[in-house]
Amino acid sequence: MADYSKMTDQDFDKILEELVGEMSAAQILAYGDVNMVLREELNNEVLSLWEKRNPNKALPPNGALLKGIRCQNCLSTGPFKIEVKGMVTVEDEGNEPLEDIRWDDDSFIKCFECDMEGHIVNFKEGD
């Protein structure tokens, strides 16, 4: 049997790095707890990179006036141009802002992000 007492930590690390360098990422992640440890250690970096690569998917869903509405093409949560119905006070000199706006599933909608057009029903998120 070999005598490893003369092997230094540097010797061991150098050989280990050589062996790891010959492996694919999938092979490395398959070893024991490596995947779990790296997921824990790199969690924030992974989330940040995913957010940069998927900017529209990372947006939280709308929760107020546009609740349940998201562009199904680019996944944007707005803003949108929407055909609305409402009441407005109009005088010869001009008008006040639109009040009590509303729309329904058949109202026209256009995404500012990708210019997709359709009706509200086409922009509703699945349950």
Buried (B, 14 or more C-beta within 10 A) or exposed (E): EEEEEEEEEEEEEEEEEEEEEEEEEEEEBEEEEEEEEBEEEEEEEEEEEEEEEEEBEEBEEBEEEBEEBBBBBBBBBBEBEBEEEEEEEEEEEEEEEEEEEEBEEEBBBBBEBEEBEBBBEBBEEEE
